């Protein structure tokens, strides 16, 4: 089996327009994206344009009469965008604290002996 056969069969070619997937996928993992993330990424250009326009109108453009300064200071913080990306797909580790399990010493020793005979670990 040659390397080209492995790459042709198992990996997705991002530049091949004849085999476009129906859903948005992650190049690194090949996993399909959630509907929320796909919708957010499809609308990211319009969301960015809205943030740009609000920045310009609030900070750079003077009032219509030309006498007042812009609404906000140029250096005041911008609102954070709510665009979801593929990093939002990662599962969050649970925050539950696990209780320590008490292990019977003889059971643990028997398990270690069983593993030793199976793996042939030398002492």
N, C-alpha and C positions, 0 to 999 in steps of 0.2 A: 504494500500500500504506500503510495507516494505521498509526500507532504502536500502537494497541490490537491489531491483528492480529499485529504483531511480538512483542509481549509475551505474547499468548495462545499463540502457536505455539512460541516458543523458551524461555520461562522457566517454572519450576515455581511454582505458587501454593501457598505453605505453609499457607494457611488453607482450601483447598478439600478437603473431606473425601471428595468423590466420586471424586477421582483420586489416591488415596493410592498411593505407590510400594510395591513389595513389599520392597525393601531400604531400609536407612537411607542417606540421601544427604546430601551437603554442599550447603547452600543456595547458597553463593558460587560453587562450581565446577560443581555438578550431578553430580559424580563419585560412584559408589557406594562405600560404605565396606567395608573388609576385614572378614572374618568375625571376626577377633580384636578389632578395634575395636568392632564392633557388639555382640558378646557382652559386652565390658567395659563399654560404655555402658549396656546393658540391665541389668547387675548393679551399677551404680554406687550405687544407693540402698541396697541390702543391704550393700555394702561400706562405705559411709559410716555406716550404722547400727552395723555391727560395730566400726568405729573409734571411734565415739562411746561405745558401751557399754564398750569396753576402757579408754577414757580415764576414764570415770566410775568404774569399778570399781578401777582402779589408782591414781588420784590423789585422788578425792573421798570414796569410801566407806571408813569405818574397818573394821577386822577385826570378825568376828562377836562377839568377847568385849568389844570396845569399849575395850580398853586400849592397843592399838598404833596407831601412825599409819598412813596409807595406804602402800602398797608403794613408790610413786615420788613424787618431789617434784612439785608442781604445775607448776613451771617447767621441768622436764626436757623435752628435745625429743621430739616425737611421731614415730612411724615414718612414712615417706613412703608415700602411697597409690600403688598400682600401676595405677590406672585409666588406660586408654589413651583418647586423644581423637583428633579428626580431625587434629590437628597431628602425630600420630605417623605419619600416612600419607605425609608429605612424604618424598621420597627424600633420603637423606643424600649429600652430595657425597663423592666418592671421595677418599681420603687419599693416593693414590699420587702420587708426584712425577713429573712428566713431564719427560723429557729435552728439552733445547733442540734444535730441528730446524735443521739447516743448510740454507739455501735458496740455490740457485744464483742469482746476481745477474742473469744474462741471462734466465733463465726468469721471474723476478719482473718484470723490465722488460717482457717480452713480455706477461705477464698484465695489467699495468697499461695497456699500450697497447690491448689488446683491450677492457678495461673502458672505457677512455676513448672508443673509437670507438662502443661500444654505448650508453653513457650520454650522450654528447655533452658531456663536461665541458670547459669552457673553461679555458685557462691564464692 
